[in-house]
Amino acid sequence: MSIFRLSLRALAITFAAAAVAGAVLLLGRPQPIESAVLGAGWECTQTAFILTSCAPRVQQAIPAVETSRKEAMKPTRG
């Protein structure tokens, strides 16, 4: 039975590949950016300093449960 020993060169190549993969993951992550041209109603992200995408901001909606609770608790005369 032969035992494979990692040489110093193989260990260095493995470490370098892991470092490059980590750097690619960090740079490839979408970063939020401000767009003065589109205004506050838009949300933009930039990925890897190359690809920029924008979408309208999502408005916070009031859940239907909250609305029905307010309507159900109308003040009574008494």
PDB file with one MODEL, atoms N, CA, C and O in Angstrom:
MODEL        1
ATOM      1  N   MET A   1       0.848  -1.172   0.000  1.00  0.00           N
ATOM      2  CA  MET A   1       0.000   0.000   0.000  1.00  0.00           C
ATOM      3  C   MET A   1       0.893   1.235   0.000  1.00  0.00           C
ATOM      4  O   MET A   1       1.751   1.399   0.867  1.00  0.00           O
ATOM      5  N   SER A   2       0.678   2.090  -0.978  1.00  0.00           N
ATOM      6  CA  SER A   2       1.497   3.294  -1.053  1.00  0.00           C
ATOM      7  C   SER A   2       0.745   4.468  -0.445  1.00  0.00           C
ATOM      8  O   SER A   2      -0.468   4.607  -0.601  1.00  0.00           O
ATOM      9  N   ILE A   3       1.483   5.286   0.236  1.00  0.00           N
ATOM     10  CA  ILE A   3       0.908   6.466   0.887  1.00  0.00           C
ATOM     11  C   ILE A   3       1.349   7.692   0.096  1.00  0.00           C
ATOM     12  O   ILE A   3       2.537   7.887  -0.160  1.00  0.00           O
ATOM     13  N   PHE A   4       0.355   8.533  -0.296  1.00  0.00           N
ATOM     14  CA  PHE A   4       0.652   9.734  -1.068  1.00  0.00           C
ATOM     15  C   PHE A   4       0.993  10.854  -0.101  1.00  0.00           C
ATOM     16  O   PHE A   4       0.194  11.197   0.771  1.00  0.00           O
ATOM     17  N   ARG A   5       2.161  11.414  -0.255  1.00  0.00           N
ATOM     18  CA  ARG A   5       2.571  12.544   0.561  1.00  0.00           C
ATOM     19  C   ARG A   5       2.443  13.820  -0.265  1.00  0.00           C
ATOM     20  O   ARG A   5       2.867  13.874  -1.419  1.00  0.00           O
ATOM     21  N   LEU A   6       1.856  14.835   0.339  1.00  0.00           N
ATOM     22  CA  LEU A   6       1.748  16.123  -0.344  1.00  0.00           C
ATOM     23  C   LEU A   6       3.106  16.791  -0.372  1.00  0.00           C
ATOM     24  O   LEU A   6       3.748  16.969   0.663  1.00  0.00           O
ATOM     25  N   SER A   7       3.520  17.145  -1.526  1.00  0.00           N
ATOM     26  CA  SER A   7       4.785  17.875  -1.622  1.00  0.00           C
ATOM     27  C   SER A   7       4.522  19.344  -1.305  1.00  0.00           C
ATOM     28  O   SER A   7       3.380  19.803  -1.315  1.00  0.00           O
ATOM     29  N   LEU A   8       5.566  20.046  -1.033  1.00  0.00           N
ATOM     30  CA  LEU A   8       5.442  21.469  -0.725  1.00  0.00           C
ATOM     31  C   LEU A   8       4.865  22.233  -1.903  1.00  0.00           C
ATOM     32  O   LEU A   8       4.104  23.183  -1.720  1.00  0.00           O
ATOM     33  N   ARG A   9       5.224  21.823  -3.111  1.00  0.00           N
ATOM     34  CA  ARG A   9       4.717  22.487  -4.316  1.00  0.00           C
ATOM     35  C   ARG A   9       3.206  22.269  -4.468  1.00  0.00           C
ATOM     36  O   ARG A   9       2.476  23.212  -4.774  1.00  0.00           O
ATOM     37  N   ALA A  10       2.732  21.037  -4.256  1.00  0.00           N
ATOM     38  CA  ALA A  10       1.295  20.750  -4.361  1.00  0.00           C
ATOM     39  C   ALA A  10       0.513  21.505  -3.302  1.00  0.00           C
ATOM     40  O   ALA A  10      -0.591  21.983  -3.565  1.00  0.00           O
ATOM     41  N   LEU A  11       1.071  21.614  -2.116  1.00  0.00           N
ATOM     42  CA  LEU A  11       0.413  22.355  -1.043  1.00  0.00           C
ATOM     43  C   LEU A  11       0.326  23.841  -1.385  1.00  0.00           C
ATOM     44  O   LEU A  11      -0.696  24.473  -1.121  1.00  0.00           O
ATOM     45  N   ALA A  12       1.376  24.403  -1.965  1.00  0.00           N
ATOM     46  CA  ALA A  12       1.373  25.814  -2.358  1.00  0.00           C
ATOM     47  C   ALA A  12       0.369  26.076  -3.473  1.00  0.00           C
ATOM     48  O   ALA A  12      -0.314  27.100  -3.457  1.00  0.00           O
ATOM     49  N   ILE A  13       0.268  25.167  -4.441  1.00  0.00           N
ATOM     50  CA  ILE A  13      -0.704  25.321  -5.532  1.00  0.00           C
ATOM     51  C   ILE A  13      -2.128  25.250  -4.995  1.00  0.00           C
ATOM     52  O   ILE A  13      -2.989  26.017  -5.426  1.00  0.00           O
ATOM     53  N   THR A  14      -2.385  24.346  -4.067  1.00  0.00           N
ATOM     54  CA  THR A  14      -3.719  24.225  -3.465  1.00  0.00           C
ATOM     55  C   THR A  14      -4.084  25.495  -2.702  1.00  0.00           C
ATOM     56  O   THR A  14      -5.207  25.987  -2.811  1.00  0.00           O
ATOM     57  N   PHE A  15      -3.140  26.020  -1.936  1.00  0.00           N
ATOM     58  CA  PHE A  15      -3.389  27.244  -1.177  1.00  0.00           C
ATOM     59  C   PHE A  15      -3.646  28.424  -2.110  1.00  0.00           C
ATOM     60  O   PHE A  15      -4.542  29.230  -1.856  1.00  0.00           O
ATOM     61  N   ALA A  16      -2.872  28.533  -3.184  1.00  0.00           N
ATOM     62  CA  ALA A  16      -3.047  29.627  -4.146  1.00  0.00           C
ATOM     63  C   ALA A  16      -4.402  29.527  -4.851  1.00  0.00           C
ATOM     64  O   ALA A  16      -5.065  30.541  -5.067  1.00  0.00           O
ATOM     65  N   ALA A  17      -4.807  28.323  -5.204  1.00  0.00           N
ATOM     66  CA  ALA A  17      -6.103  28.141  -5.864  1.00  0.00           C
ATOM     67  C   ALA A  17      -7.247  28.525  -4.921  1.00  0.00           C
ATOM     68  O   ALA A  17      -8.226  29.135  -5.352  1.00  0.00           O
ATOM     69  N   ALA A  18      -7.127  28.174  -3.648  1.00  0.00           N
ATOM     70  CA  ALA A  18      -8.161  28.535  -2.672  1.00  0.00           C
ATOM     71  C   ALA A  18      -8.213  30.049  -2.483  1.00  0.00           C
ATOM     72  O   ALA A  18      -9.298  30.612  -2.336  1.00  0.00           O
ATOM     73  N   ALA A  19      -7.062  30.715  -2.484  1.00  0.00           N
ATOM     74  CA  ALA A  19      -7.028  32.170  -2.333  1.00  0.00           C
ATOM     75  C   ALA A  19      -7.656  32.864  -3.536  1.00  0.00           C
ATOM     76  O   ALA A  19      -8.392  33.837  -3.374  1.00  0.00           O
ATOM     77  N   VAL A  20      -7.375  32.374  -4.733  1.00  0.00           N
ATOM     78  CA  VAL A  20      -7.961  32.956  -5.951  1.00  0.00           C
ATOM     79  C   VAL A  20      -9.469  32.747  -5.961  1.00  0.00           C
ATOM     80  O   VAL A  20     -10.216  33.655  -6.327  1.00  0.00           O
ATOM     81  N   ALA A  21      -9.927  31.559  -5.561  1.00  0.00           N
ATOM     82  CA  ALA A  21     -11.367  31.292  -5.516  1.00  0.00           C
ATOM     83  C   ALA A  21     -12.064  32.210  -4.511  1.00  0.00           C
ATOM     84  O   ALA A  21     -13.163  32.693  -4.782  1.00  0.00           O
ATOM     85  N   GLY A  22     -11.449  32.454  -3.370  1.00  0.00           N
ATOM     86  CA  GLY A  22     -12.014  33.370  -2.385  1.00  0.00           C
ATOM     87  C   GLY A  22     -12.092  34.790  -2.902  1.00  0.00           C
ATOM     88  O   GLY A  22     -13.084  35.482  -2.674  1.00  0.00           O
ATOM     89  N   ALA A  23     -11.051  35.236  -3.602  1.00  0.00           N
ATOM     90  CA  ALA A  23     -11.053  36.586  -4.168  1.00  0.00           C
ATOM     91  C   ALA A  23     -12.133  36.740  -5.229  1.00  0.00           C
ATOM     92  O   ALA A  23     -12.785  37.782  -5.303  1.00  0.00           O
ATOM     93  N   VAL A  24     -12.326  35.722  -6.044  1.00  0.00           N
ATOM     94  CA  VAL A  24     -13.371  35.770  -7.080  1.00  0.00           C
ATOM     95  C   VAL A  24     -14.746  35.852  -6.439  1.00  0.00           C
ATOM     96  O   VAL A  24     -15.604  36.595  -6.916  1.00  0.00           O
ATOM     97  N   LEU A  25     -14.970  35.103  -5.367  1.00  0.00           N
ATOM     98  CA  LEU A  25     -16.261  35.158  -4.685  1.00  0.00           C
ATOM     99  C   LEU A  25     -16.511  36.528  -4.060  1.00  0.00           C
ATOM    100  O   LEU A  25     -17.633  37.032  -4.108  1.00  0.00           O
ATOM    101  N   LEU A  26     -15.478  37.134  -3.476  1.00  0.00           N
ATOM    102  CA  LEU A  26     -15.655  38.460  -2.875  1.00  0.00           C
ATOM    103  C   LEU A  26     -15.918  39.534  -3.917  1.00  0.00           C
ATOM    104  O   LEU A  26     -16.755  40.409  -3.699  1.00  0.00           O
ATOM    105  N   LEU A  27     -15.223  39.486  -5.036  1.00  0.00           N
ATOM    106  CA  LEU A  27     -15.408  40.495  -6.076  1.00  0.00           C
ATOM    107  C   LEU A  27     -16.691  40.273  -6.875  1.00  0.00           C
ATOM    108  O   LEU A  27     -17.251  41.226  -7.418  1.00  0.00           O
ATOM    109  N   GLY A  28     -17.150  39.059  -6.952  1.00  0.00           N
ATOM    110  CA  GLY A  28     -18.341  38.748  -7.730  1.00  0.00           C
ATOM    111  C   GLY A  28     -19.642  39.020  -7.009  1.00  0.00           C
ATOM    112  O   GLY A  28     -20.713  38.911  -7.607  1.00  0.00           O
ATOM    113  N   ARG A  29     -19.573  39.369  -5.746  1.00  0.00           N
ATOM    114  CA  ARG A  29     -20.762  39.640  -4.955  1.00  0.00           C
ATOM    115  C   ARG A  29     -21.394  40.962  -5.366  1.00  0.00           C
ATOM    116  O   ARG A  29     -20.672  41.947  -5.523  1.00  0.00           O
ATOM    117  N   PRO A  30     -22.715  41.030  -5.550  1.00  0.00           N
ATOM    118  CA  PRO A  30     -23.349  42.306  -5.922  1.00  0.00           C
ATOM    119  C   PRO A  30     -23.208  43.351  -4.812  1.00  0.00           C
ATOM    120  O   PRO A  30     -23.445  43.058  -3.640  1.00  0.00           O
ATOM    121  N   GLN A  31     -22.826  44.556  -5.187  1.00  0.00           N
ATOM    122  CA  GLN A  31     -22.667  45.665  -4.253  1.00  0.00           C
ATOM    123  C   GLN A  31     -23.720  46.729  -4.565  1.00  0.00           C
ATOM    124  O   GLN A  31     -23.887  47.096  -5.728  1.00  0.00           O
ATOM    125  N   PRO A  32     -24.432  47.233  -3.556  1.00  0.00           N
ATOM    126  CA  PRO A  32     -25.396  48.300  -3.815  1.00  0.00           C
ATOM    127  C   PRO A  32     -24.684  49.592  -4.188  1.00  0.00           C
ATOM    128  O   PRO A  32     -23.658  49.937  -3.601  1.00  0.00           O
ATOM    129  N   ILE A  33     -25.231  50.301  -5.162  1.00  0.00           N
ATOM    130  CA  ILE A  33     -24.674  51.592  -5.573  1.00  0.00           C
ATOM    131  C   ILE A  33     -25.801  52.604  -5.687  1.00  0.00           C
ATOM    132  O   ILE A  33     -26.964  52.233  -5.839  1.00  0.00           O
ATOM    133  N   GLU A  34     -25.458  53.870  -5.613  1.00  0.00           N
ATOM    134  CA  GLU A  34     -26.431  54.956  -5.753  1.00  0.00           C
ATOM    135  C   GLU A  34     -26.468  55.406  -7.207  1.00  0.00           C
ATOM    136  O   GLU A  34     -25.429  55.505  -7.860  1.00  0.00           O
ATOM    137  N   SER A  35     -27.666  55.677  -7.710  1.00  0.00           N
ATOM    138  CA  SER A  35     -27.810  56.186  -9.064  1.00  0.00           C
ATOM    139  C   SER A  35     -28.535  57.522  -9.001  1.00  0.00           C
ATOM    140  O   SER A  35     -29.747  57.566  -8.789  1.00  0.00           O
ATOM    141  N   ALA A  36     -27.799  58.603  -9.184  1.00  0.00           N
ATOM    142  CA  ALA A  36     -28.380  59.945  -9.131  1.00  0.00           C
ATOM    143  C   ALA A  36     -29.274  60.200 -10.341  1.00  0.00           C
ATOM    144  O   ALA A  36     -30.181  61.030 -10.281  1.00  0.00           O
ATOM    145  N   VAL A  37     -29.023  59.495 -11.428  1.00  0.00           N
ATOM    146  CA  VAL A  37     -29.803  59.700 -12.651  1.00  0.00           C
ATOM    147  C   VAL A  37     -31.215  59.150 -12.480  1.00  0.00           C
ATOM    148  O   VAL A  37     -32.180  59.796 -12.887  1.00  0.00           O
ATOM    149  N   LEU A  38     -31.348  57.975 -11.889  1.00  0.00           N
ATOM    150  CA  LEU A  38     -32.655  57.342 -11.756  1.00  0.00           C
ATOM    151  C   LEU A  38     -33.455  57.864 -10.575  1.00  0.00           C
ATOM    152  O   LEU A  38     -34.685  57.867 -10.629  1.00  0.00           O
ATOM    153  N   GLY A  39     -32.800  58.304  -9.516  1.00  0.00           N
ATOM    154  CA  GLY A  39     -33.500  58.843  -8.360  1.00  0.00           C
ATOM    155  C   GLY A  39     -33.678  57.815  -7.257  1.00  0.00           C
ATOM    156  O   GLY A  39     -33.156  56.702  -7.329  1.00  0.00           O
ATOM    157  N   ALA A  40     -34.429  58.213  -6.229  1.00  0.00           N
ATOM    158  CA  ALA A  40     -34.583  57.388  -5.035  1.00  0.00           C
ATOM    159  C   ALA A  40     -35.542  56.214  -5.233  1.00  0.00           C
ATOM    160  O   ALA A  40     -35.571  55.301  -4.408  1.00  0.00           O
ATOM    161  N   GLY A  41     -36.318  56.222  -6.302  1.00  0.00           N
ATOM    162  CA  GLY A  41     -37.276  55.153  -6.533  1.00  0.00           C
ATOM    163  C   GLY A  41     -36.660  53.895  -7.123  1.00  0.00           C
ATOM    164  O   GLY A  41     -37.365  52.915  -7.366  1.00  0.00           O
ATOM    165  N   TRP A  42     -35.355  53.911  -7.356  1.00  0.00           N
ATOM    166  CA  TRP A  42     -34.671  52.774  -7.974  1.00  0.00           C
ATOM    167  C   TRP A  42     -33.561  52.258  -7.074  1.00  0.00           C
ATOM    168  O   TRP A  42     -32.935  53.022  -6.340  1.00  0.00           O
ATOM    169  N   GLU A  43     -33.322  50.949  -7.140  1.00  0.00           N
ATOM    170  CA  GLU A  43     -32.256  50.294  -6.382  1.00  0.00           C
ATOM    171  C   GLU A  43     -31.311  49.617  -7.372  1.00  0.00           C
ATOM    172  O   GLU A  43     -31.742  48.767  -8.151  1.00  0.00           O
ATOM    173  N   CYS A  44     -30.027  49.982  -7.354  1.00  0.00           N
ATOM    174  CA  CYS A  44     -29.053  49.460  -8.314  1.00  0.00           C
ATOM    175  C   CYS A  44     -27.963  48.660  -7.607  1.00  0.00           C
ATOM    176  O   CYS A  44     -27.573  48.983  -6.485  1.00  0.00           O
ATOM    177  N   THR A  45     -27.475  47.613  -8.274  1.00  0.00           N
ATOM    178  CA  THR A  45     -26.353  46.825  -7.777  1.00  0.00           C
ATOM    179  C   THR A  45     -25.338  46.661  -8.887  1.00  0.00           C
ATOM    180  O   THR A  45     -25.683  46.649 -10.069  1.00  0.00           O
ATOM    181  N   GLN A  46     -24.067  46.533  -8.487  1.00  0.00           N
ATOM    182  CA  GLN A  46     -22.987  46.347  -9.444  1.00  0.00           C
ATOM    183  C   GLN A  46     -22.231  45.083  -9.054  1.00  0.00           C
ATOM    184  O   GLN A  46     -21.857  44.910  -7.894  1.00  0.00           O
ATOM    185  N   THR A  47     -22.005  44.195 -10.034  1.00  0.00           N
ATOM    186  CA  THR A  47     -21.333  42.928  -9.804  1.00  0.00           C
ATOM    187  C   THR A  47     -19.982  42.935 -10.504  1.00  0.00           C
ATOM    188  O   THR A  47     -19.901  43.206 -11.702  1.00  0.00           O
ATOM    189  N   ALA A  48     -18.924  42.637  -9.760  1.00  0.00           N
ATOM    190  CA  ALA A  48     -17.560  42.514 -10.270  1.00  0.00           C
ATOM    191  C   ALA A  48     -17.117  43.744 -11.061  1.00  0.00           C
ATOM    192  O   ALA A  48     -16.353  43.618 -12.018  1.00  0.00           O
ATOM    193  N   PHE A  49     -17.578  44.907 -10.681  1.00  0.00           N
ATOM    194  CA  PHE A  49     -17.216  46.185 -11.314  1.00  0.00           C
ATOM    195  C   PHE A  49     -17.599  46.256 -12.792  1.00  0.00           C
ATOM    196  O   PHE A  49     -17.171  47.180 -13.483  1.00  0.00           O
ATOM    197  N   ILE A  50     -18.381  45.320 -13.289  1.00  0.00           N
ATOM    198  CA  ILE A  50     -18.696  45.271 -14.715  1.00  0.00           C
ATOM    199  C   ILE A  50     -20.193  45.394 -14.969  1.00  0.00           C
ATOM    200  O   ILE A  50     -20.626  46.287 -15.697  1.00  0.00           O
ATOM    201  N   LEU A  51     -20.979  44.514 -14.381  1.00  0.00           N
ATOM    202  CA  LEU A  51     -22.409  44.412 -14.663  1.00  0.00           C
ATOM    203  C   LEU A  51     -23.207  45.236 -13.653  1.00  0.00           C
ATOM    204  O   LEU A  51     -23.105  45.011 -12.447  1.00  0.00           O
ATOM    205  N   THR A  52     -23.996  46.182 -14.142  1.00  0.00           N
ATOM    206  CA  THR A  52     -24.853  47.001 -13.286  1.00  0.00           C
ATOM    207  C   THR A  52     -26.300  46.725 -13.641  1.00  0.00           C
ATOM    208  O   THR A  52     -26.682  46.765 -14.810  1.00  0.00           O
ATOM    209  N   SER A  53     -27.109  46.442 -12.615  1.00  0.00           N
ATOM    210  CA  SER A  53     -28.529  46.210 -12.853  1.00  0.00           C
ATOM    211  C   SER A  53     -29.333  47.059 -11.875  1.00  0.00           C
ATOM    212  O   SER A  53     -28.935  47.251 -10.726  1.00  0.00           O
ATOM    213  N   CYS A  54     -30.471  47.562 -12.351  1.00  0.00           N
ATOM    214  CA  CYS A  54     -31.335  48.413 -11.537  1.00  0.00           C
ATOM    215  C   CYS A  54     -32.763  47.886 -11.584  1.00  0.00           C
ATOM    216  O   CYS A  54     -33.206  47.338 -12.593  1.00  0.00           O
ATOM    217  N   ALA A  55     -33.472  48.062 -10.477  1.00  0.00           N
ATOM    218  CA  ALA A  55     -34.869  47.642 -10.388  1.00  0.00           C
ATOM    219  C   ALA A  55     -35.609  48.652  -9.517  1.00  0.00           C
ATOM    220  O   ALA A  55     -35.005  49.283  -8.650  1.00  0.00           O
ATOM    221  N   PRO A  56     -36.911  48.807  -9.740  1.00  0.00           N
ATOM    222  CA  PRO A  56     -37.671  49.725  -8.889  1.00  0.00           C
ATOM    223  C   PRO A  56     -37.667  49.247  -7.442  1.00  0.00           C
ATOM    224  O   PRO A  56     -37.735  48.047  -7.176  1.00  0.00           O
ATOM    225  N   ARG A  57     -37.588  50.188  -6.513  1.00  0.00           N
ATOM    226  CA  ARG A  57     -37.641  49.832  -5.085  1.00  0.00           C
ATOM    227  C   ARG A  57     -39.008  49.260  -4.752  1.00  0.00           C
ATOM    228  O   ARG A  57     -40.028  49.699  -5.283  1.00  0.00           O
ATOM    229  N   VAL A  58     -39.014  48.284  -3.876  1.00  0.00           N
ATOM    230  CA  VAL A  58     -40.258  47.652  -3.448  1.00  0.00           C
ATOM    231  C   VAL A  58     -40.842  48.476  -2.311  1.00  0.00           C
ATOM    232  O   VAL A  58     -40.163  48.756  -1.322  1.00  0.00           O
ATOM    233  N   GLN A  59     -42.087  48.856  -2.456  1.00  0.00           N
ATOM    234  CA  GLN A  59     -42.774  49.616  -1.413  1.00  0.00           C
ATOM    235  C   GLN A  59     -43.223  48.641  -0.320  1.00  0.00           C
ATOM    236  O   GLN A  59     -43.616  47.510  -0.607  1.00  0.00           O
ATOM    237  N   GLN A  60     -43.160  49.090   0.924  1.00  0.00           N
ATOM    238  CA  GLN A  60     -43.623  48.266   2.029  1.00  0.00           C
ATOM    239  C   GLN A  60     -45.153  48.286   2.041  1.00  0.00           C
ATOM    240  O   GLN A  60     -45.766  49.338   2.222  1.00  0.00           O
ATOM    241  N   ALA A  61     -45.752  47.132   1.850  1.00  0.00           N
ATOM    242  CA  ALA A  61     -47.214  47.031   1.825  1.00  0.00           C
ATOM    243  C   ALA A  61     -47.735  46.709   3.220  1.00  0.00           C
ATOM    244  O   ALA A  61     -47.072  46.028   4.001  1.00  0.00           O
ATOM    245  N   ILE A  62     -48.922  47.203   3.517  1.00  0.00           N
ATOM    246  CA  ILE A  62     -49.565  46.885   4.787  1.00  0.00           C
ATOM    247  C   ILE A  62     -50.239  45.528   4.621  1.00  0.00           C
ATOM    248  O   ILE A  62     -51.018  45.349   3.685  1.00  0.00           O
ATOM    249  N   PRO A  63     -49.964  44.571   5.500  1.00  0.00           N
ATOM    250  CA  PRO A  63     -50.588  43.257   5.370  1.00  0.00           C
ATOM    251  C   PRO A  63     -52.107  43.342   5.498  1.00  0.00           C
ATOM    252  O   PRO A  63     -52.634  44.213   6.189  1.00  0.00           O
ATOM    253  N   ALA A  64     -52.790  42.443   4.837  1.00  0.00           N
ATOM    254  CA  ALA A  64     -54.254  42.444   4.853  1.00  0.00           C
ATOM    255  C   ALA A  64     -54.787  42.231   6.261  1.00  0.00           C
ATOM    256  O   ALA A  64     -55.858  42.741   6.589  1.00  0.00           O
ATOM    257  N   VAL A  65     -54.078  41.498   7.094  1.00  0.00           N
ATOM    258  CA  VAL A  65     -54.518  41.254   8.466  1.00  0.00           C
ATOM    259  C   VAL A  65     -54.563  42.562   9.236  1.00  0.00           C
ATOM    260  O   VAL A  65     -55.510  42.800   9.984  1.00  0.00           O
ATOM    261  N   GLU A  66     -53.564  43.411   9.070  1.00  0.00           N
ATOM    262  CA  GLU A  66     -53.544  44.702   9.750  1.00  0.00           C
ATOM    263  C   GLU A  66     -54.721  45.570   9.307  1.00  0.00           C
ATOM    264  O   GLU A  66     -55.353  46.225  10.136  1.00  0.00           O
ATOM    265  N   THR A  67     -55.016  45.581   8.017  1.00  0.00           N
ATOM    266  CA  THR A  67     -56.106  46.395   7.497  1.00  0.00           C
ATOM    267  C   THR A  67     -57.447  45.926   8.052  1.00  0.00           C
ATOM    268  O   THR A  67     -58.266  46.742   8.475  1.00  0.00           O
ATOM    269  N   SER A  68     -57.671  44.610   8.051  1.00  0.00           N
ATOM    270  CA  SER A  68     -58.958  44.111   8.522  1.00  0.00           C
ATOM    271  C   SER A  68     -59.112  44.328  10.024  1.00  0.00           C
ATOM    272  O   SER A  68     -60.233  44.524  10.495  1.00  0.00           O
ATOM    273  N   ARG A  69     -58.021  44.299  10.791  1.00  0.00           N
ATOM    274  CA  ARG A  69     -58.102  44.543  12.221  1.00  0.00           C
ATOM    275  C   ARG A  69     -58.525  45.987  12.497  1.00  0.00           C
ATOM    276  O   ARG A  69     -59.338  46.236  13.387  1.00  0.00           O
ATOM    277  N   LYS A  70     -57.983  46.927  11.744  1.00  0.00           N
ATOM    278  CA  LYS A  70     -58.331  48.333  11.950  1.00  0.00           C
ATOM    279  C   LYS A  70     -59.797  48.576  11.600  1.00  0.00           C
ATOM    280  O   LYS A  70     -60.479  49.344  12.279  1.00  0.00           O
ATOM    281  N   GLU A  71     -60.275  47.934  10.560  1.00  0.00           N
ATOM    282  CA  GLU A  71     -61.677  48.105  10.168  1.00  0.00           C
ATOM    283  C   GLU A  71     -62.603  47.443  11.179  1.00  0.00           C
ATOM    284  O   GLU A  71     -63.702  47.944  11.415  1.00  0.00           O
ATOM    285  N   ALA A  72     -62.197  46.344  11.777  1.00  0.00           N
ATOM    286  CA  ALA A  72     -63.035  45.628  12.725  1.00  0.00           C
ATOM    287  C   ALA A  72     -63.135  46.360  14.062  1.00  0.00           C
ATOM    288  O   ALA A  72     -64.094  46.145  14.802  1.00  0.00           O
ATOM    289  N   MET A  73     -62.181  47.207  14.384  1.00  0.00           N
ATOM    290  CA  MET A  73     -62.164  47.897  15.675  1.00  0.00           C
ATOM    291  C   MET A  73     -62.662  49.327  15.549  1.00  0.00           C
ATOM    292  O   MET A  73     -62.042  50.245  16.086  1.00  0.00           O
ATOM    293  N   LYS A  74     -63.756  49.530  14.859  1.00  0.00           N
ATOM    294  CA  LYS A  74     -64.314  50.877  14.740  1.00  0.00           C
ATOM    295  C   LYS A  74     -64.895  51.292  16.075  1.00  0.00           C
ATOM    296  O   LYS A  74     -65.503  50.483  16.774  1.00  0.00           O
ATOM    297  N   PRO A  75     -64.707  52.559  16.430  1.00  0.00           N
ATOM    298  CA  PRO A  75     -65.231  53.009  17.727  1.00  0.00           C
ATOM    299  C   PRO A  75     -66.766  52.941  17.754  1.00  0.00           C
ATOM    300  O   PRO A  75     -67.433  53.258  16.769  1.00  0.00           O
ATOM    301  N   THR A  76     -67.300  52.526  18.888  1.00  0.00           N
ATOM    302  CA  THR A  76     -68.752  52.434  19.061  1.00  0.00           C
ATOM    303  C   THR A  76     -69.228  53.551  19.979  1.00  0.00           C
ATOM    304  O   THR A  76     -68.483  54.047  20.824  1.00  0.00           O
ATOM    305  N   ARG A  77     -70.455  53.921  19.797  1.00  0.00           N
ATOM    306  CA  ARG A  77     -71.036  54.950  20.671  1.00  0.00           C
ATOM    307  C   ARG A  77     -71.558  54.261  21.919  1.00  0.00           C
ATOM    308  O   ARG A  77     -72.100  53.157  21.862  1.00  0.00           O
ATOM    309  N   GLY A  78     -71.394  54.904  22.994  1.00  0.00           N
ATOM    310  CA  GLY A  78     -71.922  54.195  24.111  1.00  0.00           C
ATOM    311  C   GLY A  78     -71.848  54.899  25.344  1.00  0.00           C
ATOM    312  O   GLY A  78     -72.275  54.383  26.377  1.00  0.00           O
TER     313      GLY A  78
ENDMDL
END
